[in-house]
Amino acid sequence: MKMLKNWAFLVLLLVSLAACKESAPKTEQQDESTIEKTAAAPQEEAKEAAPEVKLSFPTGEYGSLILGFQGNQLTGYYDMPLGSGNGCSFFLEGQLTEAGKEVAVKAYFPGSDEVVEGSLKQEEQAVTLKLAANPGGQCDPSLYGEGEKLFLSQPVGYLRVGVLSQDAKLYGDAQKSEAKGQLEKFSVVLVLAEENGLLQIAEMNQAAKGWISADELFPLR
């Protein structure tokens, strides 16, 4: 009888050990699953928290500077008369990155080989333009020193700024049905719309408005 009790105890012990063995891997799998979920959570949070980059430079007039922004392309023209027929004038171009960041720009007069590097920084309703040298030798020293702060004086809805590379006929519509005038080479224009290789433009500081061919503007560098 005593031997029978011992055998029963031994069998019960073996069954208990087997049950523990079967449950052990399940515990490990659950632990691994929990670890994977925990590791994935920070990545999902980081993905959701990624901010959307937006550009916020307004198109318009900034005192002596007019700026246009078509997509990420910046174009502009600086014109400051100094009297006696002299003045500080140059074309400006660059590529936008993030709002609030300095943008690298090139300042030059279309048709010339001289190019001056610089930067344009956006501020509250203003931009600060700073150049590495004096373009054309006629500009105020502050422009290529600490930079010139220019305030937004008039927001305008044009696309970009351009300069005529040749004398161009000005048409009344996009079909070029009738010429209504002519613009001279180096005229600065504001591009209002584009259609089938033609541009609707308004001449800067002038009343002239109409359509010209897109290839009559100097290309960007």
Secondary structure by P-SEA (a helix, b strand, c coil): caaaaaaaaaaaaaaaaaaaaaaaaaaaaaaaaaaaaaaaaaaaaaaaabbbbbbbbbbcccccbbbbbccccccbbbbbbccccbbbbbbbbbbbccccbbbbbccccccccbbbbbbbbbcccbbbbbbcccccccccccccccbbbbcccccccccbbbbbccbbbbbcccccccccccccccbbbbbccccccccccccccccbbbbbbcccccccc
